[in-house]
Each structure stands twice: as C-alpha cells, then as structure tokens.
Amino acid sequence: MKIVHISAECYPVAKVGGLADVVGALPKYQNQLGADSSVIMPFYNNTFTRKHNFESVYNSKIHLGYIEYDFDILKLSTQILEFDVFFIDIPTLLYKDYVYSNDDTDRFLAFQIAALDWILTLNKKPDYIHCHDHHTGLIPFMAQESYKYSALNKIPVITTIHNAQYQGWFKYHHLYKIPDFDNNNVGLLDWNGIINPLAAAIKCAWRITTVSPSYMEELMINANGLEGLLRAENAKAVGILNGIDTEVWNPETDKYLIKNYKVSSNQSGKLANKKWLCTEFNLNPEKPLFAFIGRLVGEKGSDLFPDAFNVALRNNDISILLLGSGDPNTEERLNALKNENEGRYNNFIGYDERLSHIIYAGADFLLMPSRVEPCGLNQMYALRYGTIPIVRSIGGLKDTIIDIENDGFGFVHKEASVNDICYSIERAVNFYKAKTELKKIKKYIMQIDHSWGNSAKQYIKLYKSITTN
Ligand SMILES: Nc1ncnc2c1ncn2[C@@H]1O[C@H](COP(=O)(O)OP(=O)(O)O[C@H]2O[C@H](CO)[C@@H](O)[C@H](O)[C@H]2O)[C@@H](O)[C@H]1O
C-alpha cells in the first residue's frame, strides 16, 4: 500500500506546531505496519535543510497562471528518517526562513500544483494521497476536477483537519492560477463568496478525518463557518485520535533532558529537570511548578493567563513557567506579570524545542485551558513525562484526560475561564500535598499508552474501507 502524505510541516524538518509532530510520526508507524508511506513537503530555508545534503530526483516547471517557475524534487542524500521525504524546491517561492506568512496563497498553490505534477509522472502512483489542513486543501479538488490531472482522479484523497479555524481563504482574482477545470464546478471551491481551500477539501476529499472523535462532533456545531458543510458531508467524516511518537518523546532517552529517567526513577529524574528550570528561570524548586507550552492564541485560552496567573499567584504558594509566542498583547501582559512576580512567575516568549522537552519533564502540572483543541499533543507528552495535565474538557482533551475525582489522573474543568483555571490550580495544589497519592499518579500516567500503533492501524483500516466501497 503506497501512501503519500502532503503537508506544510513535518518533524524534524520544519515544525510550527502539532501538525509537524503528526506528519513526522504517522508515516513511520504506517511503515512499521508494512505500508510504503512517505511525505511531500516544501523545501524551506531552515536549520534542517542547511545541515543536510539533498539530491534532485526530478526537475520540471510549473505554471502559476502566466508565471512559470522551475522546481526540483529533492530527496535527502542519506536515509536518516524512517520514511522518505520528498521536498518541493521552488527557490523564489518556498525557500524561505518561515513556514507561514502573508504570501501563503501563491506559495501553497505552487506547492500543491508541483506535488500533483510530479505524482502524475510517477510510474508507480500512490494508492492513497493523504492531505493535511488547508495548505493542501486544493489537492482533492484539483485531482478530481483539473483536466491535466485526470489520470489521478481514481486515487482516493483523504484530508485530515488538524485545525478548522484556519481555512486558507483567498479571493477570486487568484482563480486563474488553478489548473483548468470545468467552470460549472467552480462552486466546489467556494464558501460564502470566497475561495475556501478547506471547504473545497471537505467537499472533494474521499474521506475527511479529524484528530479526535470529540473534535469531529464539535465541528458539526462549530467549525468557524463550515459546520453546515461538515454536517452535509458527515457520512465521509471520522475522528481518529492522534498518537505520540514514543521514540522522540521518551524520558528514558530524550536527548534534550538534563537527566533521563524511567518510571521507577521518575522522582529524582523529574527533580533534576525541575531544578535546572528553576535555576534558569529564577523560581523556587520547593514549590509546585505549573507550566504552559504553546501558541499564545485565543484557541489555547492564553489570553486568560495574565488574569488567571495573577489570581493563582496571589492565592497559592506556587511557581508558574510559560513557553510560547503569539498575540502581542498577551505577550506584553505576560512580560509585565513577570516583572511584578519575580521569583514566582517567568516566561520565555519564543519557540524552543529543547526547552519544551525539559518543561514537560520538570514541571509538576501542565495547563491547557483551550477554547478549541482538535486533539492536543501536549497533554499526552505531559503524561509520558509524569506531569499531571490540567485541561478544559474539550476536543481531544476530553478524549484523553479523566479527572482525578472520577478515578482519573488529571484535573478537568468545564469552562475556559479565569475562575475555572484558578479553581483547578487550587485543586492541584491540594493534591500536591498528598505525597503518596502524587507519587502513585505520576508513575501511573507515565505508563498510559498513547503511542501511534493503534491510530496508525485505524488510518490503514480507513484507507482500505475506501477501496472496498
Ligand atoms: N513555543 C514553543 N516552543 C517549543 N515547542 C512548542 C512551542 N509551542 C508549541 N510547541 C510544540 O508544538 C506542539 C503543539 O502541539 P498542539 O497539539 O498543541 O498543536 P497545535 O495547536 O499547533 O496543532 C493542531 O494540530 C495538532 C495535531 O493534529 C492537534 O493536536 C492540535 O489540537 C491542533 O490545534 C507540541 O509539540 C509543543 O510542544
């Protein structure tokens, strides 16, 4: 079974968020199940591409409307990943030091056209094309509708929605850049008078998946304007919970940690990481450490943090550490909080992969008060590192975390609100005092199995169900 994933991100090549983690793991686990699974992604100008050597396996030109661009398909010269990655190199459009910016329409259109142009030339075509998010949302449409790709229109295309908030909207004056198709079908691209790549994918993909069953249910009610469309396409929609790459996220071998540890040595191992964090960020290692890692955007509930942290720090003897970047106003308020709470609160505004691993290991509790959380990987990483998640009951968080009161292992609150966050922190502070119970839970959560094995199987089953229809 030959599967090609098409994505803007893939760990460890280029990562902005959880999409990269999934695309960097799912193919590997599919290959372990006997599939031939690979990734097509853009060739960016980043540390990974500068550090490795690549060879060209194909070269041609694409047309984006009237403009012609040279492109190469590059492959790593040495096999260092457990799946093939094919890079689309269009120097003037894709070779940038960023993944996303305000020139995404042309960049990702060109990327998608080049991907399909190349697939068209392959002797052995993929059995399935698996697209991820709106950056690849026009592939299901073009594979089905564009005349030049008619040889591909029998290949099932699956689209996974990692986040329906972002849909890749663009105006009709770009329409001529999409390879020719029957204009009577232009409605497939449209949602509310604008070209909407995610809506086009929902209409044209053979199957739609999301990254947790609860998020799929939630999307039917609230999908940033696409809820009606998703309800209409419900028959081909399914929610499959993400896994985590337990080889990358393993406290026993994680190369970023200050000290590695396993279930039996978690206490000393976690403490060494906590002490390092506390020294680095001027916090007291004797106090329970609450942490957050992620994008500072409304979906993650990060705008609630300045007020919630203020109240929580006033009412409890705790430390808080935040790693993330995003909304400038939230960043500013968090930086102000840092100055007012020296020795009790600190943050690193930015992106730092190594620091994130040390935080998962060294924190006692991980906060995730998300308003929207399609799956959420952080809570699963936290569990694996013996850090207790405090989550809002939504999307994938609802599917993975059970409250301690219900024989579970985390703290679950109902609302994304300052009061609910603070109430959960108070519950966690009390729990932290019950040392025997705390030790037991930490050991227990480290052993919960969220590895990809099961989810990878579900995707294979889904692909097979398409051919038997
Ligand atoms: N400042 C920073 N420094 C270092 N690392 C950082 C960081 N900010 C975030 N990260 C890392 O990025 C990843 C974020 O994962 P999430 O699941 O929260 O992703 P995100 O919301 O981007 O993705 C979307 O896709 C994923 C995958 O399907 C879904 O789980 C999720 O719900 C959905 O919103 C984690 O590996 C985290 O450690």
The ligand as a Gaussian input file, in Angstrom:
#p B3LYP/6-31G(d) Opt

LIG

0 1
 N        6.911000      27.920000      21.926000
 C        7.120000      26.633000      21.725000
 N        8.351000      26.102000      21.850000
 C        8.576000      24.780000      21.639000
 N        7.610000      23.906000      21.292000
 C        6.367000      24.397000      21.151000
 C        6.054000      25.764000      21.350000
 N        4.732000      25.944000      21.113000
 C        4.234000      24.741000      20.797000
 N        5.222000      23.811000      20.810000
 C        5.108000      22.392000      20.472000
 O        4.217000      22.296000      19.347000
 C        3.374000      21.165000      19.505000
 C        1.985000      21.712000      19.727000
 O        1.091000      20.709000      19.710000
 P       -0.504000      21.001000      19.772000
 O       -1.171000      19.687000      19.689000
 O       -0.790000      21.912000      20.897000
 O       -0.598000      21.773000      18.409000
 P       -1.275000      22.853000      17.538000
 O       -2.326000      23.595000      18.236000
 O       -0.170000      23.587000      16.904000
 O       -1.849000      21.856000      16.442000
 C       -3.039000      21.403000      15.873000
 O       -2.740000      20.091000      15.345000
 C       -2.406000      19.144000      16.333000
 C       -2.032000      17.865000      15.590000
 O       -3.126000      17.254000      14.992000
 C       -3.544000      18.935000      17.298000
 O       -3.130000      18.042000      18.324000
 C       -3.937000      20.279000      17.931000
 O       -5.070000      20.115000      18.758000
 C       -4.233000      21.274000      16.819000
 O       -4.581000      22.548000      17.358000
 C        3.918000      20.392000      20.701000
 O        4.934000      19.527000      20.274000
 C        4.526000      21.517000      21.569000
 O        5.497000      21.063000      22.460000

